[in-house]
Amino acid sequence: MATQPIFADEAARWAAVQRRDAAADGQFFYSVKTTGVYCRPSCAARPARRENVAFHADPAAAEAAGFRACKRCRPDGVAPAQARADAIAKACRLIEAAEELPDLDTLAAAAGMSRFHFHRSFKTVTGVTPKGYAAALRTERVQEALAAGSSVTAAIYDAGYNANSRFYADSASRLGMRPSAYRDGGRGMAIRFAVGDCSLGTVLVAATDKGVCSILLGDDPDTLVRDLQDRFGAAELVGGDADFEKTVAQVVGLIDAPGAGLSLPLDVRGTAFQQQVWEALRRIPAGRTASYAEIALAIGRPAAVRAVAQACGANSLAIAIPCHRVVRSDGDLSGYRWGVERKRELLSRERAAA
């Protein structure tokens, strides 16, 4: 995922052109005097020599200087990445509106792509295949129905499953527990947890049999425990043993070096949309940032900037799902569930390591 820096000087702009940084698209354009064309910073054209490059605020300025638009990146029209995201977003709406998953040919035709190109583009933009997207959508509908008190059977059929056996076959991996336990707030389920100190204050780590389900940061241990209790109101919370301390130690190590990544399995729970956002966050390289708008574009929902921000705020796996790498379009750090100062420190550590 691209960064969202401020390209205020020519050195920063030239660096963006060299790395073909899509985050710079729209913020400035560059022209090459030997070819007579102007491009977006992300253009995949052959690199130009620095002495032949000039920068422009917009297409009109480049054209006034005598340059014509590049036919490859089309800087005077819709960006290729935006056009692709719009096409995938249209396919997502078709999937959401259909009772049965449309076949690949139908979806590809709606997106104006070949079958192969559509499948590859859909996975690139959303992080999942069309089939995976439809499955996540059905799971979200089951979650909402169970939370509203529907019977398990009614929730499964209302979500679009033709047979409850199809849902039960992978319900544990999708809900993180049996459907009845999910409906009852995790009743009968054991969650191990421990609270400890870290370089950013206090950390709570909790895990199910499936993996780490919560990493919470704060200043008050009691507040963190109440947060966990609110999320799993009917589950049995069990204090971690000596073995679990190893898990906590790995998490504390990740806080000290957030760019190192976490090798522990995760138990990620959320709606289909939230999981799309969180998967996009995990693709942002350590030491770099992305704007909420870029994340919305990356998942094929360019208008869902506010919903992306809400999904970041709902993330309960601090550091492991790096919502600290998301900033406003102007580069401002904006809000962070565990405090802006912690966000600033995490980014500082990642950039220093990078």
PEBEL-V112198 format. One record per helix or strand of 3 or more residues. SS is the DSSP state (H for helix, E for strand). FROM is the first residue (numbers start at 0). TO is the last residue. If there is no record, write none. Layout:
ss={SS	SS}
from={FROM	FROM}
to={TO	TO}
This chain:
ss={H	H	E	E	H	E	H	H	H	H	H	H	H	H	H	E	E	E	H	E	H	H	H	H	H	H}
from={9	21	27	36	49	52	58	79	103	114	129	151	163	170	178	189	200	211	220	235	241	271	291	304	322	339}
to={17	23	31	39	51	55	63	96	110	125	146	157	167	174	182	197	206	217	230	238	255	281	297	313	324	352}
